[in-house]
Amino acid sequence: MIDFNRPTLTGKEAHYMYQAVYNGKLSGNGMFTKRCQAWFEERYGFRKCLLTTSGTDALEMCAMLCDLQPGDEVIIPSYTFVSTALAFLREGAKVVFADSMKRNPNLDAETIEALITPRTKVIVPVHYAGVACDMDAIMAIANKHHLLVVEDAAQAIDSYYRSPVTGKPLPLGAIGHLSAFSFHETKNITAGGEGGLLVVNDERFIRRAEIIWEKGTNRAEFFRGEVNKYGWVDMGSSFLPSEVNAAFLWAQLENIDAIQHKRKYIWETYQKRLKPLADKGCFTLPDIPDYATNNAHMFYLVLPTLEARTALIKYLKENGVGAVFHYLSLHSSEFYKSRHDGRQLPECDRYADCLVRLPLFYDLTIEQVNTICDLIKTYYQ
C-alpha cells in the first residue's frame, strides 16, 4: 500500500528531544522554542514569531488580536479547513464566505469588494496548497476599506508571492498584518505531529500577542527583566507548545532545504508524467499563477465530475494507492448552512466535488510516483 502521507523524519528529532529533556526545561519557551522563532524571523523577515501548539491555535490568536466585536464580519473562502472559520466564530464574528477562483482553489480577490459592509473587519486569504493568493489585490482592497488581513498560511511554509507591483518575492505569511502556519504531520515540516506559528507583521499587535500567548499574563516581559513582577492583564490561553515539540521542529528546520528539494522533485515528476492526460481533458493539473511559487505541499487533480473523482479514488485504492478528496464547502456544512446568506459559491462546490489529492511526502520514492502515474494512465486507457 502506498500511503497518502507519512511525516518527514530527518534522523535528528530524537536527539534534540532527548537534549530538551536532559536540559530540564520542558514547558515551552526554552532554548529550542527561541531557536525556532529566531530562525523564522531571520530566514523570512517575519517581524515577530511565536510558536503555538497548532495552526488552529495560531489562527485563534490572530482572531483575538483582531479585537472583534459581536456582529463584526470576516471574509474567508468557503473551500478551506474548518479552523479558518472557527477561530473567528469563537470571537463572536459573523463569517462571510467567498468563492474560489476558477483557475485554482484560492480566494477569488475579484469577489471580495462586493462582500464588504460597514461591519467588515478582516479578510482571511488561505494560500491553498502553498500557492499564493493575489496579495496585491487583497492588500489594496484592505487598505482602501481599512481592514485587517490575516494570512492562513497553514500549507504555505517556504512559499513566496512575486509582487507584480514591486517585483520582489515576498514570503507568504509576511504580507498581511498577521499570519498563521501549521506544523501538523501532513505539512511539509512538522513539530512532532502537531504545532503552529503565529507571525505578527504589524508592530501594534506584538505586545498583546505575547500576553495572549502567555495565558493573558505579562510573563514574557518579566523574564526579559522589563517588569519586576507579572500578573493577569488580558485574555489568553495556553498556546505555547512543549519544548519537546520545538526540539522536534528544530531538526526539521535544519533540513528544510533538503526536504523542499525532494518534495519539489516528486511534484514535478507527477506534473510531467500526468500532463499528457491533462492535455486530453481527463482532468486539470494544479495551477501556479505567475505571481506565485510552488512549495510542493500538495499535488492534486481536478476531475470533471463527482462521479469521475469517486471512481478514480476507488480504482487507486483497489490498487494500493491512498488517494483522497479534500475539503467540503463550509457554507453548505451541517453546522453553518442555516447561517449562510444563500449565495451560490459554485467554484468552492466544484473543488469539493472534483478535487483529488495524490500521495506526496518526503519518503515517497520516484518508483512509487511512477507506479501511481502508470495506474492512472492505465485507468484512462
N, C-alpha and C positions, 0 to 999 in steps of 0.2 A: 504493500500500500504506500503510495506517495502522499504524505500528509499535506494538508493545506498550509500549515505553519509549524515551525519549530523555533523557539527562541535562540538567538545567537549566543554562543559561548566562546570567549576568546582564550580561555585557559588560565587567566589570572584572577577570575572572580573570587574563587575560594581563598586564594592567597590574601587578597585585600580584605575579604570579610573576616578572615582569621586575625589580620592585623588590627581591624577595628575592634574585635572582641578583646584582643590582647591589650589594646590601649586603654580599655576600661571605660570608654565613652560610647554608649550605645543609643542614647535617646534622641540624637539628631543635633544638627548644627555644630558638629565637631569637625575634625580635620578633613574628612572626605567630603562632607557637605560643602564646606568653604572652598575646597579644591575644585569641586564640580561647578559651583556657582561662578567662581573666578574664570574657569575655562570658557564657559558660555559668554561671559562678558567680554573676554579678550578676543575670542575667535570671531564672534558675530557682532560685536559692538553693541550688545544689549546694555541699556542704561543700568538696570538693576535686576538681578535674578534671585529667585527664591525657590529652592527645591520643595516639592509637595509630595504627598502620599499617592497622588494620582492626577491624571489630566482633568478628571472631573473636579477634584478639589481646586486645581488651578483656575478652572472656569468659575467655580463658586467664589473664589477670592476676587476674580475680575468683577463679578456681578455685585459683590459687596462694595467694592471700591467705586463703582459707578453711582452709588448713593441713590438708588432708585426708590421712588415713592409708589404706593399702590395706584395702579392705573397707568403708570408710565409704560410706554411701548418700546419694544425691542424687535428689530427686524433681523430674522435669521432665515437661512434656507430650510425648506421642509425636508430636503434629502440630506440628512445628517444624523449623527448618533443622538440619542435622547438626552445625553448630558448637556449638549449645547443649549437646549431649551430649559431643562430642569434648573440649571444654575440661576437663570433669571426669573423663572416662575417662583422659586423659593423666596425671592426678594419682593414678591408681590407685583411683578411686572406683567403686562399683557404681551404675549408673544405674537408677532405678526409674521406669518410665513411668506417667504418669497420663492419664486420659481427658479429652477436651474437654467443654465444655458443650453441651447440645442447642441453645441459642439462638445460640451463636457458637463459633468455634474455640478460644477461650481455655481455659486450665486450669480444670477444674471444682473449685472450692475445697471443695465438699462431699465429694469423694472423697479428699482429702489425708490426713485423720487416720487412715483405715484403712490407709494405706500406711506409716505411721511405725513404726519399730522402734527398739530401743536403738542401732542403728548409724546411724540417720538424722542427718545433719549440716546439710543445706542444702535449701531449697525454691527452685526457679527458675521463677517465673511469666514467661511470654512474652506480651507485650502485642501479640497478633496484630492486624495491620492498623492499629496505633497505637491500638487500643481497650483501655482499662484492664481488667485482671483485677480481681476483687473483693478489693482490697488490705486492707480492714479485716479480712475473714475470714482472709486468708492471714497477715497480721501477728499476729492473735490466736492462731492455731494455732502460729506460730513462737515467739511469746513463751511460750506455755504449755509448749512442749516444749524451749525453749532452743535453737532452731535459727537459723541464718543465713538471710537472704533475699537472693538475687541477682536483680535485675530484668533480664531480657533485654528491653531497650527498643530493640532494633535498628531497629524500624519506628516508634518512638513519639516522635520529636522533636516538641516543641511540643504535646504532648497531656497531658491532665490527668485526675486521679481526683477526683471530687467526693465527699468522705467524708460519708456519712450521719451519722456519729458526731460529727465536728467541724463539719461544714457548710462547711469550707474546701476550695477546689480546690487539690490538690497536684500539682505537675508529675510526670509519670511519670519514673522514674529517681531521684526524691528521697525515696522511701518506704522501700525496702529498705536493708540495710546497704551493699550495693554494687550498681552497675548498669553496663550496657554499651550503648552506642549504635553504630550503623553509619552511615557516610557513603559507602557503596557507590553507584555511579552509578544504581542503581534506587531509591534512597531519596529523600525529599523534598529534601534538600540533600546535596551530595557534596563530597568533598575531592579531586576530580580523578580519580574512578574508584574509588578505594579510600580507606579511612580509618575511624577509630573514636574512641570516647571512653570512658575509664574514669571513673566517678563514685564517689567514696568519701564516704559519708554518716556513717560511724562513725569517730570520732577514733582508735580503736585501730589502724586499718589505714593511716593516712596515711603515716607514715614508711616503713613497709615497702613500700607501693605505689610510692613514689618510688625506692626501692632496686631493686625488681624492674624498674621502668621504665628504669632506668639500668644495665641489664645486670648487676645484682647488686652495684653499687658505690654508695657514698655521695657520688657526684659532685655531685648537686644541692645537698647541704649544703655542699660545698666551694665551689661557685660563689656561694652565699649568704654565704660567709665564716664559716660556723658551725664548720668544722673546718679545720686548716691543711694537710691533705692528704687524699686519698681513696684507697680501696682496695676490694678484693673482700670483701664482708661477708655476702652471701646469694646465693640463687639469683636468676636473672633472665634477660632476653634483650633483643634489640634491638627494643623495642616503639615507640620514637619514630619518628614519620613525618618525612619530609623537610620542610624549611621551605617548599619549593615547594608541597607539598600543603597545608600550613597556610595559605599565601597564597591558594591557590585557594578553600579553605574560608572564609576571611575575606570574600571577595567574596560568597559565598552568605549568610553570616550577616548582612551588611549589608542584604540584600534579603529576609530570611526572611518578613517580614510580607506583602510583595507576592506572594511565591511561595505562601505558605499561602492567601492570599485567592483566587488564581486556581485552585489545586487544589480548594479547597472549593466554588467555583462549578461546576467540572466535575463534582465528586462529586454535588452537589445537582441538577444537570441530569440526570445518569443516574438518580438516585433518583426524580425527578418523572416523567420520561418512561417509566420501566420499571415503576412502581408498578401501573398497570392490569393488566399481565401477571402480576405477582406476586399481585395480588388474585384472579386467575383460577386460581392454583395452578400456573402454568407453572414457577415457581422461587421461591426466597425471596431477599430482599434483605439487605444487611448489617444486623446488629443492633447498635444502640448503646444499652447499658443507661443508666438514669437517672444512674448514678454515673460515667459516662464521657463524655468529649468526643470529637470527631471531628477528627483531624488530616489527613484526606483522603489518607492514604498509599495506600490501595487501594480499588478498587470491585470487588466480587465478586458472583457469583450462585451459589446452591447449587441444583443440578438434582436431580430425583427419583432418577435412577439414573446409573450409569457410562455406560450406552449413550446416555442422553439428553445427557450432557455431551459425549461424544465426537462425537456428531452435530452439536451446536451449534458446537463448535470447528471442525469440518471445514467447515461451512457458512460461518462467518465467514471462515475462511482462504481459501476459494474465492472470496469476495467482497472480498478485500483487507484483512482486519482481523486483526491479530495478537493474538488472544485465547489465553490459556494456562491450563493447570492449575497447581497449586502443589505442596505437599509430598506425599511419600509417607510413611505412618506409619513412624516409626523402629523401633518394636517389631517390625515384620514385615520389616525390611530384611534383605538378604542378609548384611550384616555382623553384625547384632545378634540376629536371631531365635532363634538357638540359645542365647543368654544370657538371653532374656526368660523370665519365670516362667510364661508360658502364659495369663495373664489376658486376657480379651477386652476390647478397647477400641473399642466399636462406633462411638462418635461420631468418634473420630480416623479410623477407616477410612471412615466416611461422607464426611467432608470430603476425604479423599484421593481418593475415587472421584468425588465430585459437585461440587466447587468449581471454578469457572472465573473467572479474572481478566480484566477488560476493560482496554483501554489507559487509562492515566491518567498524564500528565506535563504539565509546565508549558506547553509549546508546543502541546499539543493544542488545536485550535480548537473552539469550540462547534458550528460547522458539521460538523466531523468527529464530534463526540459525537452530534449529531442523525443523522448518516448511520449510525452504529453502532446507535443505538436503532431507526431505521427498518428496518434489516436484520433485527434481532431480532424486531420486530413483524411483518414480512413472513414470517419463518420460522415463527412460531407461527400465522399465519393460514393 
